[in-house]
Amino acid sequence: MIAGALDKGASAGIPLKLVMLGGAVLLLLAGVVFFDRTRAAQLQAERQLSVAEAQLAAAHDRQQLAQRNRVLIQEAQQLQKQAQITGYTAATWGERQVNMKMLNLSRNQVNPMLLSSARNKYQLLKLEEFDLAVTHAEEGLFDVILDSRQPLLLSFRGSLYFRLSERSL
C-alpha cells in the first residue's frame, strides 16, 4: 500500500511540475503579449503626441498671424479715416499715366519740366522709372554750361495723380 501510494505520488508529482511549467510558460507568453501591446500603445501615443505638438505649433503661428492682421486692419482703418479727413481718398483724385522715353531736351527745357511734375497741393507724381543723361561725354549732368547746344536725354514713366476737388492739402 505504501508502495502504491509512493507510485501514485511520484506519478502525480511529474504532472504537477509539468502543469507548473506550462503555467509559467503561459504566464510568460501572456507577459510578452501584454508587453508587446503596451509598447505598441506607447508608440501610438508618442505619434499622437508629436501630431498634437505640430498642430499646437501651427495653431500658435496662426494665432500670431491673426494678431498681426488685426493690428494691420486697425492701422489701415486709421489711415482711411485720416485720408478722408485730409482729402486723400480715391474719389478726390484722378490719375493719368505718364510715359516719356528718351526725350531730347535742352538744358533750359529740363528744369521747367521737372518742376512741373513736382508735388504740390494739386498733384502727386509716382515715378516707376526715371533717367536723365547727357548726350556728350565732355559735358557733365550737373555742370552749369551756358548756351549749351547739346541736349539731355530724359525718360520717366509713372502715374500723375491730380486733385479733382478744390480742397487743398
Order of alpha helices (4+ residues) and beta strands (2+ residues): alpha-beta-alpha-beta-beta
